[in-house]
Amino acid sequence: MDKLPLFGLSLLCLSGAGTIQCKQCLFYKDGKCEEAEQTCTLKEDESCMIQTIFFPFSIEGKYEQIQAGCEPNCKSGEDIFEKQVIITSCCKMNFSNDPSFSQVVSE
C-alpha cells in the first residue's frame, strides 16, 4: 500500500515528459524572429535545436544567421567550412533553444 503514492508520482512525471516546448523560427536577426515566431512540441526522437551560422570572411563583414526548432535525431557540434562556421546545439528542456539565452546547454 505504501507503493501506491510512489507509483502515482512516477506516472505524473512520465505524463509530463512529452510536453517539452521549443522555439521555432527560420530566421532570427538581432535576437528577434523575422517571421511569426512559433513553438513546437517535441516528439519522441526530437530535441530543441538552435543553429548559428557564422560568415566570418564575408565582404560585408562578420555576420550570423540563427534558426531554431524541433529537430529529429539532432546532433550538437561544430562544422567549419571555407566561408562559414555552423554551430548546432540540441537539448531536451523547455525553450532551451531560445537565442536570447547567452548559453545553450547541449546534449
N, C-alpha and C positions, 0 to 999 in steps of 0.2 A: 504494500500500500504506500510506502514511502517513495517508491519509484515513480508513481503516477504524476506528481507535480514536475519531476525532472523530465519525464517523457514529454509532457505538455510544453515545457520550456524549450526542449530540443525541436519540437515541431514548429514553434513560433520562430526560432532562429532560421530554420530551413525555409519557412514560407517567405521570409524577407530576403533570402539570397537572390531571388530573381528580379528584384526591383531596383537594381543599380542604374542610375541615370547618368548620362554623359551629355556634354555639349556637342552640338553638331553644326558645323559651318564649313563651307567650301573655301572661304577666303576671308581671313582677318587682316585688317590694316590698322596699325597703331592701336592694337588691342581690342578693336571693335569689329564685329562681324559686318561685312559689306552687304550681305544678303540677310534675309529674315533668319535670325538665329533660332534654332530649334533644339529639342532634346531628343535623345533616343534611349531606349531601354535595352540593356544588354541581354543577348540571348546566351545560351549555354557556352558556346565556343568563342565568344567575343570579349573584347576589352575596350575600355575607353582609350582612344588613340589621339595623340596630338603629334603632328608632323610639322617641323620647321625646316624650310628650305632656304639656305643662305646662298647668296650670289656675291661672294667677296671680291671677285675680279671683274665685275661688270663695268662698263664705260660710265654708267650713271653713278657709280659708287656703290658701296656695300648696301644691300637691302635684303629683306627677308619676306617670305611668304609663309603663312601659317594656315593649316587646315586641321579640323578636328571632327571626330565622330565615333561611332561604334564600328569596330573593325574585327572581322573574323580572323582567327589564327595570328593575332598581332604579335610582332617581334620587335622589341626595343633594340635600338642600335644606331650606328652612325655609318653613313656611306659617303665617301669622298670621291668626287668626280672632277674632271678637268675644270669645269666652270661653276660647280655648285657643291654644297655640302648639305646632306639631308640627315636630320636627326629625328628619329621616331621614338616616342615614349608611350608605353602601354601600361595600364593599371586597371584594377577592378574595384575602384572605390568611387562613390558618388562624386560626379563632376571633377574628377581628378585630371581631366584634360582641359580645364579652363585656362586659357592663355593668360589670364590676369594673375594667376599664381606665379610666383617667382621661381618655383622649383616643382617639378612633377616627379612623383615617386614612381619608379618603373618596376615592372615585374622582372 
